[in-house]
Amino acid sequence: MAQQLTAALNLTKQYIDRLAQSQEPTGAQAPDNAQAQLLEEIPVRSSQPQPDPVLILANEYLKQTGLWLKAEKQLLGRAGRQQLLEVRLGLRTELEVMPILYALKDAWEMIRWYRTLIPVKTQAALRSLTEPTNDPYFAVYYLGKAKLVLVSIDQSLRAWETILHHFPEKADDLLDLMAMLSRMSREMDVLFPQARAFQRPGLD
């Protein structure tokens, strides 16, 4: 039992290591630490002189989640060690612990994936407001982007709720990030009132 938990923890660590490596160039083109941090904080640029407030929020969310993930990069490892200790002490069973580890890993993955997708797709959706068109194809295309942003926000909120459930001591930071997502969701609902009802072929 303990060996299985240790293996699960190692798999979690390997997953995070691979995820980090997959997002970084290698070899001669790889940026140094300072350059990597700068790239991490570069917001999505808007072609408009005054970016829409929802895009400003999306860029700020991208930046703040990047800082949080960097500061808490050992969080999953600590969670695994804590769960393993509780099993050894008889406080939990293996069947109770494994779903916790997998839920935390999945939540971490969703947060990292959607944090970069949200600002990019938000900017794409906003083009329907700054560059209006009568073409029905593009109207559907932009509505699909808005729906994707809303789905990404919903999934991110669920992922943060999972992290918060297991790490209530992180509430101050997590609630701030979740509040940003909730505000983005309200803004998108106002800007694209038909987006939530939109059915994406093969997805909804």
C-alpha positions as CSV (number, residue, x, y, z in Angstrom):
1,M,0.0,0.0,0.0
2,A,2.7,2.5,1.0
3,Q,4.6,1.5,-2.2
4,Q,1.6,2.3,-4.3
5,L,1.2,5.7,-2.7
6,T,4.9,6.5,-3.1
7,A,4.6,5.5,-6.8
8,A,1.6,7.8,-7.2
9,L,3.5,10.6,-5.6
10,N,6.5,10.0,-7.9
11,L,4.1,10.0,-10.9
12,T,2.7,13.3,-9.8
13,K,6.1,14.8,-9.5
14,Q,7.2,13.5,-12.9
15,Y,4.0,14.9,-14.4
16,I,4.7,18.3,-13.1
17,D,8.3,18.2,-14.2
18,R,7.3,17.1,-17.7
19,L,4.6,19.9,-17.8
20,A,7.2,22.5,-16.9
21,Q,9.6,21.2,-19.4
22,S,7.0,21.2,-22.2
23,Q,6.4,24.9,-21.7
24,E,10.0,25.9,-21.9
25,P,12.3,26.0,-25.0
26,T,15.5,24.0,-24.8
27,G,19.0,24.3,-26.1
28,A,20.5,27.5,-27.5
29,Q,17.0,29.1,-27.8
30,A,16.1,28.6,-24.2
31,P,15.7,31.9,-22.2
32,D,17.6,32.4,-19.0
33,N,15.7,32.7,-15.7
34,A,15.1,36.5,-16.1
35,Q,13.9,36.1,-19.7
36,A,11.6,33.2,-18.7
37,Q,10.0,35.3,-16.0
38,L,9.5,38.2,-18.4
39,L,7.9,36.0,-20.9
40,E,5.6,34.6,-18.3
41,E,4.3,38.0,-17.4
42,I,3.8,39.3,-20.9
43,P,0.1,40.0,-21.3
44,V,-2.0,39.4,-24.4
45,R,-1.8,42.6,-26.5
46,S,-4.9,44.2,-27.6
47,S,-5.1,46.1,-30.9
48,Q,-7.4,48.6,-29.3
49,P,-6.0,51.8,-27.7
50,Q,-8.1,51.0,-24.6
51,P,-8.4,47.3,-24.0
52,D,-11.8,46.0,-22.8
53,P,-12.0,45.6,-19.0
54,V,-12.6,41.9,-19.4
55,L,-9.3,41.5,-21.3
56,I,-7.5,43.5,-18.7
57,L,-8.9,41.1,-16.1
58,A,-7.8,38.1,-18.2
59,N,-4.3,39.4,-18.5
60,E,-4.1,40.1,-14.8
61,Y,-5.4,36.6,-14.0
62,L,-2.7,35.2,-16.3
63,K,0.0,37.1,-14.4
64,Q,-1.3,36.4,-10.9
65,T,-1.8,32.7,-11.5
66,G,1.7,32.5,-12.9
67,L,3.1,34.0,-9.7
68,W,1.0,31.7,-7.5
69,L,1.9,28.6,-9.4
70,K,5.6,29.5,-9.2
71,A,5.4,30.2,-5.4
72,E,3.5,27.0,-4.8
73,K,5.3,24.6,-7.1
74,Q,6.0,22.2,-4.3
75,L,2.3,22.0,-3.2
76,L,1.5,18.7,-4.9
77,G,4.6,17.1,-3.5
78,R,3.7,18.2,0.0
79,A,0.2,16.9,-0.4
80,G,1.4,13.5,-1.5
81,R,3.8,13.2,1.5
82,Q,1.0,14.3,3.8
83,Q,-1.4,11.7,2.5
84,L,1.3,9.0,2.7
85,L,2.0,9.9,6.3
86,E,-1.7,9.8,7.1
87,V,-2.0,6.3,5.6
88,R,1.0,5.1,7.6
89,L,-0.5,6.5,10.8
90,G,-3.8,4.8,10.0
91,L,-5.7,8.0,9.7
92,R,-6.8,7.3,6.1
93,T,-6.9,4.2,3.8
94,E,-5.3,3.9,0.4
95,L,-8.8,4.0,-1.2
96,E,-9.4,7.4,0.5
97,V,-6.0,8.9,-0.5
98,M,-5.6,8.0,-4.1
99,P,-8.7,10.0,-5.3
100,I,-7.4,13.0,-3.4
101,L,-4.0,12.9,-5.1
102,Y,-5.5,12.4,-8.6
103,A,-8.1,15.2,-7.9
104,L,-5.3,17.6,-6.9
105,K,-3.2,16.7,-9.9
106,D,-6.1,17.2,-12.3
107,A,-7.0,20.5,-10.7
108,W,-3.4,21.7,-11.1
109,E,-3.4,20.6,-14.7
110,M,-6.6,22.5,-15.5
111,I,-5.4,25.7,-13.8
112,R,-2.2,25.7,-15.8
113,W,-4.0,24.9,-19.1
114,Y,-6.8,27.4,-18.9
115,R,-4.9,30.3,-17.5
116,T,-3.1,30.8,-20.8
117,L,-6.2,30.0,-22.9
118,I,-8.5,32.5,-21.2
119,P,-6.8,35.7,-22.3
120,V,-6.1,34.5,-25.8
121,K,-9.7,33.4,-26.5
122,T,-11.1,36.4,-24.8
123,Q,-9.3,38.7,-27.2
124,A,-10.5,36.5,-30.1
125,A,-14.1,36.8,-28.9
126,L,-13.8,40.6,-28.4
127,R,-13.0,41.0,-32.1
128,S,-16.7,40.5,-32.8
129,L,-17.4,43.7,-31.0
130,T,-14.4,45.7,-32.3
131,E,-14.6,44.3,-35.9
132,P,-18.4,43.6,-36.4
133,T,-19.3,41.5,-39.4
134,N,-22.5,40.3,-41.1
135,D,-20.9,37.1,-42.1
136,P,-22.8,34.3,-40.3
137,Y,-19.7,32.1,-40.3
138,F,-17.7,34.6,-38.3
139,A,-20.6,35.3,-36.0
140,V,-20.7,31.6,-35.0
141,Y,-16.9,31.5,-34.8
142,Y,-16.8,34.5,-32.4
143,L,-19.7,33.1,-30.3
144,G,-17.8,29.8,-30.0
145,K,-14.8,31.6,-28.7
146,A,-16.9,33.4,-26.1
147,K,-18.4,30.1,-25.0
148,L,-14.9,28.6,-24.7
149,V,-13.9,31.4,-22.4
150,L,-16.9,30.8,-20.2
151,V,-16.3,27.1,-20.1
152,S,-12.6,27.7,-19.3
153,I,-13.6,30.0,-16.5
154,D,-16.1,27.5,-15.1
155,Q,-13.5,24.7,-15.2
156,S,-10.9,26.9,-13.6
157,L,-13.2,27.8,-10.8
158,R,-13.9,24.2,-10.1
159,A,-10.2,23.4,-10.1
160,W,-9.5,26.3,-7.6
161,E,-12.4,25.0,-5.4
162,T,-10.6,21.6,-5.3
163,I,-7.3,23.2,-4.3
164,L,-9.1,25.4,-1.7
165,H,-10.9,22.4,-0.2
166,H,-7.6,20.6,0.5
167,F,-5.6,23.7,1.4
168,P,-7.9,26.1,3.3
169,E,-4.9,27.9,4.6
170,K,-4.4,29.3,1.1
171,A,-7.8,30.9,1.1
172,D,-6.7,34.5,0.9
173,D,-4.8,34.1,-2.3
174,L,-7.2,31.6,-3.9
175,L,-10.4,33.6,-3.2
176,D,-8.8,36.6,-4.8
177,L,-8.1,34.6,-8.0
178,M,-11.5,33.1,-7.9
179,A,-13.1,36.5,-7.6
180,M,-11.2,37.6,-10.7
181,L,-12.6,34.6,-12.6
182,S,-16.2,35.3,-11.3
183,R,-16.0,38.9,-12.4
184,M,-14.7,37.8,-15.9
185,S,-17.6,35.4,-16.1
186,R,-20.1,38.2,-15.4
187,E,-18.5,40.5,-17.9
188,M,-18.5,37.9,-20.6
189,D,-22.2,37.1,-19.9
190,V,-23.0,40.8,-20.4
191,L,-20.9,41.1,-23.6
192,F,-22.1,37.8,-25.1
193,P,-25.5,37.0,-23.7
194,Q,-26.1,34.2,-26.1
195,A,-22.7,32.4,-25.5
196,R,-23.8,30.1,-22.7
197,A,-26.7,28.7,-24.7
198,F,-24.4,28.3,-27.8
199,Q,-23.9,24.6,-28.7
200,R,-20.4,23.8,-30.0
201,P,-20.6,20.9,-32.5
202,G,-19.1,17.8,-30.9
203,L,-18.4,19.5,-27.6
204,D,-21.7,20.6,-26.0
